Amino acid sequence: MPENKMQDDSVEVVHPVGARHRLGVTAPVFEALSRSGLLGRVTTDGFVYLEDLEHYDRFGTQWLYDDRPGLTPRVLTAEILHDIPAPPDVGDEMYPSVQGKFFAWREGVGMPTPPEAMETDRGWLAHFYLSPNQYMWPAPTTMGMVGPTLLKLRKKRQVLGAKLTTTLYPEPSGSLALVTVFGPSSPVETAFETAFDVAVPVLDELAVKYDVPLPIVHTLVMGIPSGLAFTPFPTIPEIRTLEPGDRLLPRCPHPELKHAVALYREGISSSDPLHQFLALWKAYMNAREVREKWGKEHKRSDVKVRKEIVPKAFAFGEYADLKFGKVADAMYRPYRVALAHAEKLQKGEPKTAASAEDYLSIAYAVPVIRYMAHVTLQNVRATLDSNKRSPV
């Protein structure tokens, strides 16, 4: 992480009091912005680089470009994320797609540890990025549009009527790239949920009005006054290697399984939990259907190379230690039906990203259905392979 620098006489710097007054923020907010790195470069005696201060004032963050060599990327590499300790009771194996948090703790700036920050922080500032920002800790699986969003924004705009102070910012090329939500006296423990419920309706309205895609590609929540920021992210899979001696197939060897395989790839390649869940659900159910047809045709037991029971781990919540069929029954109406149908339901409302509660409930269910789909695919493939070894 970039640290404070000795003052460079060749560039203009601003006294911290003057910088705070220029931004029009309180002392605790300024302290948090400075500690977090959102103000960019800060000298050892607390002076802020004028260029970086102006950049923050215009864009609400720092963006990296070739003409700004003083700032360096702060991307969360796969190696960094794999070194994060697992949540309690997960066990030795880390399961992909499990929702977690990365705390962006910076050395040498007087920043408290995460437990200390939770005790002292009394407010927060949330960032919802619509374009990946390499300076603000995106995860390696962060996905966005190839270029900037298709909605131009000449200068920052505050959203009037929002429950909390909400501001839209462009990035330097002039496209909408960031939505910030400021909770000056709101609990940090529920900051993401509160900010999500404020920011997302704004983006929903803009997407419909201007008919352009506005994806949230990564999120950051900064505590005030600590400056300690966390970014929520789904656990990424282990890095794997396609070895020279590994068998490379031109296609799935079992044509009847090609749809389940395609759906699985589609599900795990998406960064949207709603899309992920539906694609993985279909992959799981399609693989089950292929197995049922095989059983009726061959009149013998299928092959199971892995147990079809959800592991007993913290990551899988209430579904831990249950058989796949029982989990599918429990998920059918509250998740599969509620996600697939936006029309009137027999019970309850559809699940969408209109609220953080629904969004997170789906995100928490994704690792479960992902595990079920992957194991079932392996078992069904082994069952279909058994035809070659033991013809009927």
C-alpha positions as CSV (number, residue, x, y, z in Angstrom):
1,M,0.0,0.0,0.0
2,P,1.3,3.5,-0.7
3,E,2.6,5.3,2.3
4,N,3.1,9.0,3.2
5,K,5.9,10.7,1.3
6,M,8.5,13.4,2.1
7,Q,7.4,16.7,0.6
8,D,8.4,17.2,-3.0
9,D,9.3,20.9,-3.5
10,S,8.5,20.5,-7.2
11,V,4.8,20.0,-6.7
12,E,2.2,22.1,-4.9
13,V,0.9,20.8,-1.6
14,V,-2.0,22.0,0.6
15,H,-2.0,22.3,4.4
16,P,-4.4,19.7,6.0
17,V,-6.6,22.5,7.4
18,G,-6.9,24.2,4.1
19,A,-7.5,20.9,2.3
20,R,-10.3,20.0,4.8
21,H,-12.0,23.4,4.3
22,R,-11.7,23.1,0.5
23,L,-13.6,19.8,0.6
24,G,-16.1,21.1,3.2
25,V,-15.8,18.0,5.4
26,T,-15.5,17.5,9.2
27,A,-12.2,16.7,10.8
28,P,-13.1,12.9,11.3
29,V,-14.1,12.6,7.7
30,F,-10.9,14.3,6.5
31,E,-8.9,12.0,8.8
32,A,-10.6,8.9,7.3
33,L,-10.1,10.1,3.7
34,S,-6.4,10.8,4.3
35,R,-5.7,7.5,6.1
36,S,-7.5,5.4,3.5
37,G,-5.6,6.8,0.6
38,L,-8.6,8.4,-1.1
39,L,-6.8,11.8,-1.1
40,G,-3.9,10.2,-2.8
41,R,-0.4,11.2,-1.8
42,V,0.1,12.8,1.6
43,T,3.4,14.0,3.0
44,T,4.9,12.9,6.2
45,D,3.7,16.1,7.9
46,G,0.1,15.7,6.6
47,F,0.2,18.0,3.6
48,V,-2.0,16.9,0.6
49,Y,-0.8,17.0,-3.0
50,L,-2.9,19.6,-4.7
51,E,-3.3,17.5,-7.9
52,D,-4.6,14.6,-5.9
53,L,-6.9,16.8,-3.8
54,E,-8.4,18.3,-6.9
55,H,-8.8,14.8,-8.4
56,Y,-10.7,13.6,-5.3
57,D,-12.9,16.7,-5.4
58,R,-13.9,16.1,-9.0
59,F,-14.1,12.3,-9.1
60,G,-14.7,11.2,-5.5
61,T,-11.7,8.8,-5.6
62,Q,-8.4,8.5,-7.3
63,W,-8.1,7.0,-10.9
64,L,-4.8,5.7,-12.2
65,Y,-3.5,7.0,-15.6
66,D,-0.1,7.1,-17.2
67,D,0.3,10.8,-16.4
68,R,-0.1,10.1,-12.7
69,P,3.0,8.1,-11.9
70,G,2.9,8.9,-8.2
71,L,0.1,6.4,-7.5
72,T,0.3,2.7,-7.9
73,P,-2.3,-0.1,-8.4
74,R,-3.8,-1.7,-5.2
75,V,-5.4,-4.7,-6.9
76,L,-6.3,-7.6,-4.7
77,T,-4.4,-10.4,-6.3
78,A,-5.4,-14.0,-6.1
79,E,-2.4,-14.7,-3.9
80,I,-3.5,-12.0,-1.4
81,L,-7.1,-13.2,-1.3
82,H,-6.0,-16.8,-0.8
83,D,-3.9,-15.7,2.2
84,I,-6.9,-14.3,4.0
85,P,-7.8,-16.5,7.0
86,A,-11.0,-18.6,6.5
87,P,-14.1,-17.7,8.5
88,P,-14.6,-19.7,11.6
89,D,-15.6,-23.4,11.3
90,V,-15.0,-23.5,7.5
91,G,-12.3,-26.0,7.9
92,D,-9.1,-26.3,5.8
93,E,-10.9,-26.2,2.4
94,M,-12.0,-22.8,1.1
95,Y,-15.1,-23.1,-1.0
96,P,-15.6,-20.7,-4.0
97,S,-18.3,-18.0,-4.1
98,V,-18.5,-17.7,-0.3
99,Q,-19.1,-14.0,0.6
100,G,-16.2,-12.5,2.6
101,K,-14.6,-9.2,3.3
102,F,-11.1,-7.8,2.7
103,F,-10.0,-5.1,5.1
104,A,-7.6,-2.6,3.5
105,W,-5.3,-1.8,6.4
106,R,-2.4,0.6,5.7
107,E,0.8,0.7,7.7
108,G,2.5,3.9,8.8
109,V,-0.6,6.1,8.9
110,G,-1.9,5.5,12.4
111,M,-4.7,3.3,11.3
112,P,-6.4,1.0,14.0
113,T,-6.9,-2.7,13.5
114,P,-10.3,-3.9,12.3
115,P,-11.5,-4.8,15.9
116,E,-10.4,-1.4,17.1
117,A,-12.0,0.4,14.2
118,M,-15.3,-1.3,14.8
119,E,-15.3,0.1,18.4
120,T,-14.5,3.7,17.4
121,D,-16.1,4.3,14.0
122,R,-19.3,6.2,14.1
123,G,-20.0,6.7,10.4
124,W,-19.0,5.5,6.9
125,L,-18.6,6.3,3.3
126,A,-19.6,3.7,0.7
127,H,-18.3,3.5,-2.9
128,F,-20.1,1.6,-5.7
129,Y,-17.8,1.5,-8.7
130,L,-19.3,1.1,-12.2
131,S,-15.9,0.8,-13.8
132,P,-13.1,-1.2,-12.2
133,N,-10.7,1.1,-10.2
134,Q,-7.3,-0.5,-9.9
135,Y,-6.4,1.9,-7.1
136,M,-9.3,0.9,-4.8
137,W,-8.7,-2.8,-4.2
138,P,-10.8,-4.6,-6.9
139,A,-10.7,-8.4,-6.7
140,P,-9.2,-10.4,-9.6
141,T,-12.6,-11.7,-10.6
142,T,-14.1,-8.1,-10.8
143,M,-15.9,-7.8,-14.0
144,G,-17.1,-4.7,-15.8
145,M,-17.6,-3.3,-19.3
146,V,-14.5,-3.2,-21.6
147,G,-14.6,0.6,-21.5
148,P,-16.3,3.3,-19.5
149,T,-20.1,3.2,-19.0
150,L,-22.2,4.6,-21.8
151,L,-23.8,7.3,-19.6
152,K,-21.8,10.6,-19.7
153,L,-21.7,12.9,-16.6
154,R,-20.1,16.3,-17.0
155,K,-19.5,16.8,-13.3
156,K,-20.4,15.3,-10.0
157,R,-24.1,15.4,-9.1
158,Q,-25.8,15.0,-5.7
159,V,-29.1,13.0,-5.7
160,L,-31.8,15.1,-4.2
161,G,-34.3,13.2,-2.1
162,A,-32.1,10.3,-1.3
163,K,-32.3,9.0,2.3
164,L,-28.6,9.6,2.8
165,T,-26.2,12.0,1.0
166,T,-25.7,10.3,-2.4
167,T,-23.3,11.6,-5.1
168,L,-22.7,10.5,-8.7
169,Y,-19.2,11.0,-10.0
170,P,-17.6,10.7,-13.5
171,E,-14.2,9.3,-14.2
172,P,-11.7,11.5,-16.0
173,S,-13.0,10.6,-19.5
174,G,-16.4,11.9,-18.5
175,S,-18.5,8.7,-18.0
176,L,-20.5,7.9,-14.8
177,A,-18.2,5.7,-12.8
178,L,-19.0,6.0,-9.1
179,V,-21.9,6.3,-6.7
180,T,-21.0,7.3,-3.1
181,V,-23.3,7.1,-0.1
182,F,-22.4,8.9,3.1
183,G,-23.7,7.7,6.4
184,P,-22.3,10.1,9.0
185,S,-24.1,8.6,12.0
186,S,-25.1,5.1,10.7
187,P,-23.8,1.8,12.2
188,V,-20.8,0.5,10.3
189,E,-22.0,-3.1,10.9
190,T,-24.9,-2.6,8.5
191,A,-23.2,0.0,6.2
192,F,-23.2,-2.2,3.1
193,E,-26.8,-3.1,3.3
194,T,-27.9,0.5,4.1
195,A,-25.8,2.0,1.3
196,F,-26.9,-0.7,-1.2
197,D,-30.6,0.2,-0.5
198,V,-29.8,3.8,-1.2
199,A,-27.5,3.5,-4.3
200,V,-29.1,0.8,-6.3
201,P,-32.5,2.4,-6.8
202,V,-30.7,5.4,-8.2
203,L,-28.9,3.2,-10.7
204,D,-32.1,1.3,-11.5
205,E,-33.8,4.5,-12.5
206,L,-30.9,5.7,-14.6
207,A,-30.6,2.4,-16.4
208,V,-34.2,2.5,-17.4
209,K,-34.4,6.2,-18.2
210,Y,-31.3,6.2,-20.5
211,D,-31.4,2.5,-21.5
212,V,-27.7,1.8,-20.8
213,P,-26.1,-1.0,-18.7
214,L,-24.8,0.2,-15.3
215,P,-23.1,-2.7,-13.5
216,I,-21.8,-2.5,-10.0
217,V,-18.4,-4.1,-10.5
218,H,-16.9,-3.7,-6.9
219,T,-17.8,-2.0,-3.7
220,L,-15.8,-0.3,-0.9
221,V,-17.0,0.8,2.6
222,M,-14.7,3.2,4.6
223,G,-15.2,3.7,8.3
224,I,-15.0,7.2,9.8
225,P,-12.8,8.3,11.4
226,S,-10.5,5.2,11.1
227,G,-10.2,5.2,7.3
228,L,-10.2,1.4,7.5
229,A,-12.0,0.2,4.4
230,F,-13.4,-3.2,3.5
231,T,-14.5,-4.6,0.2
232,P,-17.0,-7.5,0.1
233,F,-16.1,-10.2,-2.4
234,P,-16.9,-13.8,-3.2
235,T,-14.1,-16.3,-2.4
236,I,-12.2,-17.1,-5.6
237,P,-11.3,-20.7,-6.6
238,E,-7.8,-22.0,-6.3
239,I,-5.4,-21.1,-9.2
240,R,-5.1,-24.2,-11.4
241,T,-2.6,-25.2,-14.1
242,L,-3.4,-26.9,-17.4
243,E,-0.3,-29.2,-17.6
244,P,1.2,-30.3,-20.9
245,G,0.3,-33.9,-20.1
246,D,-3.3,-33.2,-19.1
247,R,-5.9,-34.7,-21.5
248,L,-7.5,-31.9,-23.5
249,L,-11.0,-32.7,-24.9
250,P,-12.6,-30.9,-27.9
251,R,-16.0,-31.1,-26.2
252,C,-17.9,-32.9,-23.4
253,P,-17.6,-36.6,-24.2
254,H,-21.3,-37.1,-23.4
255,P,-23.6,-35.2,-25.7
256,E,-26.5,-35.6,-23.2
257,L,-24.5,-33.6,-20.6
258,K,-23.5,-30.7,-22.9
259,H,-26.2,-28.4,-21.6
260,A,-25.4,-28.9,-17.9
261,V,-21.7,-28.3,-18.7
262,A,-22.5,-25.1,-20.6
263,L,-24.7,-23.8,-17.8
264,Y,-22.1,-24.5,-15.2
265,R,-19.4,-22.5,-17.1
266,E,-21.9,-19.7,-17.6
267,G,-22.8,-19.7,-13.8
268,I,-19.3,-19.6,-12.4
269,S,-18.1,-17.1,-15.1
270,S,-20.7,-14.5,-14.1
271,S,-20.2,-11.9,-11.3
272,D,-23.9,-11.4,-10.8
273,P,-25.3,-13.6,-8.0
274,L,-28.8,-13.7,-9.5
275,H,-27.5,-14.9,-12.8
276,Q,-25.1,-17.3,-11.1
277,F,-27.8,-18.9,-9.0
278,L,-30.2,-19.5,-11.9
279,A,-27.5,-20.9,-14.2
280,L,-26.1,-23.2,-11.6
281,W,-29.5,-24.3,-10.5
282,K,-30.3,-25.3,-14.1
283,A,-26.9,-27.0,-14.4
284,Y,-27.7,-29.1,-11.3
285,M,-31.2,-30.0,-12.4
286,N,-30.2,-30.8,-15.9
287,A,-27.4,-33.2,-14.7
288,R,-30.0,-34.8,-12.4
289,E,-32.4,-35.3,-15.3
290,V,-29.6,-36.9,-17.4
291,R,-28.9,-39.3,-14.6
292,E,-32.5,-40.2,-14.1
293,K,-32.9,-41.0,-17.8
294,W,-29.7,-43.1,-17.7
295,G,-31.1,-45.1,-14.7
296,K,-34.4,-45.9,-16.4
297,E,-32.5,-47.0,-19.6
298,H,-29.8,-49.1,-17.9
299,K,-31.7,-50.5,-14.9
300,R,-28.7,-50.3,-12.5
301,S,-27.3,-48.1,-9.9
302,D,-25.4,-44.9,-10.9
303,V,-21.8,-44.1,-9.9
304,K,-21.0,-41.6,-7.1
305,V,-17.4,-40.6,-6.8
306,R,-18.3,-37.9,-4.3
307,K,-21.0,-37.8,-1.6
308,E,-24.0,-35.7,-2.5
309,I,-24.2,-34.1,0.9
310,V,-23.4,-30.4,1.6
311,P,-20.3,-30.3,3.7
312,K,-20.7,-29.4,7.4
313,A,-19.0,-26.0,7.2
314,F,-19.8,-22.4,8.2
315,A,-19.8,-21.4,4.5
316,F,-23.0,-23.3,3.8
317,G,-25.0,-22.0,6.7
318,E,-28.4,-23.8,7.3
319,Y,-27.8,-26.2,4.4
320,A,-24.7,-27.7,5.9
321,D,-24.7,-31.5,6.3
322,L,-28.0,-31.9,4.3
323,K,-28.5,-34.2,1.3
324,F,-28.6,-32.4,-2.1
325,G,-32.2,-33.4,-2.7
326,K,-33.4,-31.9,0.6
327,V,-31.5,-28.7,-0.1
328,A,-33.0,-28.4,-3.6
329,D,-36.5,-28.8,-2.1
330,A,-35.8,-26.1,0.5
331,M,-34.5,-23.7,-2.1
332,Y,-37.1,-24.3,-4.8
333,R,-39.8,-21.8,-3.9
334,P,-37.8,-19.1,-2.0
335,Y,-35.0,-18.9,-4.5
336,R,-35.5,-20.7,-7.9
337,V,-39.2,-19.7,-8.3
338,A,-38.8,-16.2,-6.7
339,L,-35.8,-15.5,-9.0
340,A,-37.2,-16.9,-12.2
341,H,-40.7,-15.3,-12.0
342,A,-41.3,-11.6,-11.5
343,E,-45.0,-11.9,-12.0
344,K,-47.4,-12.5,-9.1
345,L,-46.3,-15.4,-6.9
346,Q,-48.4,-17.7,-4.8
347,K,-46.5,-16.6,-1.8
348,G,-44.2,-13.7,-1.2
349,E,-42.6,-11.3,-3.7
350,P,-39.9,-12.0,-6.4
351,K,-36.3,-11.9,-5.4
352,T,-34.3,-9.2,-7.2
353,A,-31.5,-6.8,-6.5
354,A,-34.0,-4.1,-5.5
355,S,-32.9,-4.7,-1.8
356,A,-29.7,-5.7,-0.1
357,E,-31.6,-8.3,1.9
358,D,-32.7,-10.2,-1.2
359,Y,-29.4,-9.6,-3.0
360,L,-27.3,-11.0,-0.1
361,S,-29.6,-13.9,0.5
362,I,-29.1,-15.0,-3.1
363,A,-25.3,-14.4,-2.8
364,Y,-25.2,-16.6,0.3
365,A,-27.0,-19.3,-1.6
366,V,-24.7,-19.3,-4.6
367,P,-21.8,-21.3,-3.0
368,V,-24.3,-24.0,-2.0
369,I,-25.8,-24.5,-5.4
370,R,-22.4,-24.2,-7.0
371,Y,-21.1,-27.1,-4.8
372,M,-24.1,-29.2,-5.6
373,A,-23.9,-28.6,-9.3
374,H,-20.2,-29.4,-9.5
375,V,-20.4,-32.6,-7.4
376,T,-23.5,-33.8,-9.3
377,L,-21.7,-33.2,-12.7
378,Q,-18.7,-35.2,-11.6
379,N,-20.9,-38.1,-10.4
380,V,-23.1,-38.1,-13.6
381,R,-20.0,-38.0,-15.8
382,A,-18.6,-41.0,-13.9
383,T,-21.9,-42.8,-14.3
384,L,-21.9,-42.2,-18.1
385,D,-18.3,-43.2,-18.3
386,S,-19.2,-46.5,-16.6
387,N,-21.0,-47.6,-19.8
388,K,-17.6,-48.0,-21.5
389,R,-16.2,-50.1,-18.6
390,S,-19.3,-52.2,-17.9
391,P,-21.5,-52.5,-21.0
392,V,-25.1,-53.7,-20.3
